[in-house]
Amino acid sequence: MLRANDPVQAIDAIFPSVRPRFAVGAPHFREKCLLAALFVLTLAALFAPALHASAWPIPHYVDTRFWLGGPNAGDVLSNLTFVAMGVWGLMLLRARNDAPVGTGCFFVGLILTCIGSSIYHLDPDAPQRLVADRLGMAVAFAGFLGIAASERVSRRAGLAMVVLMMFAGPLAAWVARENLTPWAVVQFGGMALAVGLALTRPRPGAFGVPLGGVIVFYVLAKLFELGDATIFEATRHLVSGHTLKHLAAALAAWPVIRAMRSTAPALSRH
């Protein structure tokens, strides 16, 4: 029986659904470590030597073939896999109320990545189109880091990560028109942070997303990107490395989708 001088327990017993989803309190050890890592990355983005975009060559992709009247068809049409995985994930998410923080942002970011990357690859010689390409990636990356923090640190850490990266990522993508340093910190520093989180034991009550699987597909995509021309020649002009990069990057959503399919949905509170 509840005591009269314990109003918190009384409220929880009568109105369980109004209990705060994200507890407010002092940060625990993992949250402090995450804050420290983010502080270091912020310093790097702000004070590391500038990488002037004009000093870097405009990338030229080897597969420029037309198909159905469109240029660079392989690199453009392969972006449709981002839409397929994003829509699939959002459909599964409708039936879940226990998915990690950032999951919706991750799947929406995949759809935006398709749009931005398609705009860019229709005319990759126009460097200003890179902004559209990077903006979608920034949203998806914010969602993934939110998932990682939610799985390994706390749900409120996941929420804070999504909010932070939704600001820092697009800002870095915009600044990258002149200075590539903030974007490099977001992309590679953020992935290093994700690796560190993947090597950390899941927190009690974690959803069970295999972060390592997402990272493996990301690394595979980067390798395909570096081997664009080599793969194009090795496959006798069947497919380029950059086209395979899009397919591998889209498949990075599969570990998240698989976790959502293999775990039973939590019952909604009433």
Solvent accessible surface area in square Angstrom, and as a share of the most:
residue,aa,sasa,rsa
1,M,244,1.09
2,L,76,0.38
3,R,163,0.59
4,A,115,0.89
5,N,118,0.61
6,D,23,0.12
7,P,83,0.52
8,V,103,0.59
9,Q,91,0.41
10,A,32,0.25
11,I,93,0.47
12,D,39,0.20
13,A,68,0.52
14,I,115,0.59
15,F,118,0.49
16,P,53,0.33
17,S,75,0.48
18,V,90,0.52
19,R,144,0.53
20,P,102,0.64
21,R,154,0.56
22,F,56,0.23
23,A,77,0.60
24,V,151,0.87
25,G,45,0.44
26,A,91,0.70
27,P,56,0.35
28,H,82,0.36
29,F,153,0.64
30,R,70,0.25
31,E,11,0.05
32,K,116,0.49
33,C,63,0.38
34,L,13,0.06
35,L,106,0.53
36,A,58,0.45
37,A,34,0.27
38,L,27,0.13
39,F,128,0.54
40,V,94,0.54
41,L,42,0.21
42,T,64,0.37
43,L,73,0.36
44,A,36,0.28
45,A,24,0.19
46,L,122,0.61
47,F,153,0.64
48,A,39,0.30
49,P,115,0.73
50,A,48,0.37
51,L,72,0.36
52,H,114,0.51
53,A,24,0.18
54,S,111,0.72
55,A,82,0.63
56,W,139,0.49
57,P,115,0.72
58,I,72,0.37
59,P,56,0.35
60,H,145,0.65
61,Y,38,0.14
62,V,53,0.30
63,D,4,0.02
64,T,81,0.47
65,R,115,0.42
66,F,141,0.59
67,W,151,0.53
68,L,151,0.75
69,G,72,0.69
70,G,22,0.21
71,P,40,0.25
72,N,17,0.09
73,A,9,0.07
74,G,23,0.23
75,D,1,0.01
76,V,21,0.12
77,L,70,0.35
78,S,11,0.07
79,N,0,0.00
80,L,110,0.55
81,T,42,0.24
82,F,9,0.04
83,V,47,0.27
84,A,60,0.47
85,M,18,0.08
86,G,0,0.00
87,V,64,0.37
88,W,93,0.33
89,G,0,0.00
90,L,51,0.26
91,M,124,0.55
92,L,44,0.22
93,L,40,0.20
94,R,213,0.78
95,A,76,0.59
96,R,23,0.08
97,N,72,0.37
98,D,39,0.20
99,A,10,0.08
100,P,6,0.04
101,V,18,0.10
102,G,12,0.11
103,T,2,0.01
104,G,23,0.22
105,C,27,0.16
106,F,9,0.04
107,F,0,0.00
108,V,64,0.37
109,G,0,0.00
110,L,8,0.04
111,I,41,0.21
112,L,71,0.35
113,T,10,0.06
114,C,11,0.06
115,I,92,0.47
116,G,4,0.03
117,S,3,0.02
118,S,23,0.15
119,I,73,0.37
120,Y,2,0.01
121,H,3,0.01
122,L,79,0.39
123,D,58,0.30
124,P,16,0.10
125,D,85,0.44
126,A,14,0.11
127,P,69,0.43
128,Q,122,0.54
129,R,78,0.28
130,L,35,0.18
131,V,15,0.09
132,A,30,0.23
133,D,18,0.09
134,R,34,0.12
135,L,67,0.33
136,G,3,0.03
137,M,53,0.24
138,A,1,0.01
139,V,17,0.09
140,A,12,0.09
141,F,27,0.11
142,A,0,0.00
143,G,0,0.00
144,F,6,0.02
145,L,1,0.01
146,G,0,0.00
147,I,0,0.00
148,A,0,0.00
149,A,0,0.00
150,S,1,0.01
151,E,2,0.01
152,R,22,0.08
153,V,8,0.05
154,S,17,0.11
155,R,52,0.19
156,R,65,0.24
157,A,9,0.07
158,G,0,0.00
159,L,74,0.37
160,A,61,0.47
161,M,2,0.01
162,V,21,0.12
163,V,96,0.55
164,L,72,0.36
165,M,14,0.06
166,M,76,0.34
167,F,138,0.58
168,A,28,0.21
169,G,0,0.00
170,P,33,0.21
171,L,87,0.44
172,A,4,0.03
173,A,0,0.00
174,W,131,0.46
175,V,53,0.31
176,A,1,0.01
177,R,114,0.42
178,E,123,0.55
179,N,34,0.17
180,L,27,0.13
181,T,6,0.04
182,P,20,0.12
183,W,20,0.07
184,A,29,0.22
185,V,23,0.13
186,V,16,0.09
187,Q,18,0.08
188,F,117,0.49
189,G,13,0.13
190,G,4,0.03
191,M,17,0.08
192,A,66,0.51
193,L,23,0.11
194,A,0,0.00
195,V,58,0.33
196,G,37,0.36
197,L,14,0.07
198,A,23,0.18
199,L,150,0.75
200,T,44,0.25
201,R,189,0.69
202,P,66,0.41
203,R,49,0.18
204,P,127,0.80
205,G,74,0.71
206,A,27,0.21
207,F,27,0.11
208,G,48,0.46
209,V,2,0.01
210,P,58,0.37
211,L,1,0.00
212,G,37,0.35
213,G,23,0.23
214,V,6,0.04
215,I,18,0.09
216,V,97,0.56
217,F,49,0.20
218,Y,44,0.17
219,V,73,0.42
220,L,67,0.34
221,A,4,0.03
222,K,47,0.20
223,L,104,0.52
224,F,48,0.20
225,E,53,0.24
226,L,150,0.75
227,G,16,0.15
228,D,16,0.08
229,A,55,0.43
230,T,98,0.57
231,I,34,0.17
232,F,13,0.05
233,E,105,0.47
234,A,81,0.63
235,T,45,0.26
236,R,219,0.80
237,H,84,0.38
238,L,139,0.69
239,V,30,0.17
240,S,1,0.00
241,G,0,0.00
242,H,5,0.02
243,T,14,0.08
244,L,41,0.20
245,K,32,0.13
246,H,7,0.03
247,L,61,0.30
248,A,5,0.04
249,A,25,0.20
250,A,1,0.00
251,L,81,0.40
252,A,11,0.08
253,A,0,0.00
254,W,83,0.29
255,P,8,0.05
256,V,0,0.00
257,I,0,0.00
258,R,136,0.49
259,A,6,0.05
260,M,6,0.02
261,R,142,0.52
262,S,81,0.53
263,T,50,0.29
264,A,87,0.68
265,P,75,0.47
266,A,50,0.39
267,L,168,0.83
268,S,63,0.41
269,R,162,0.59
270,H,196,0.88
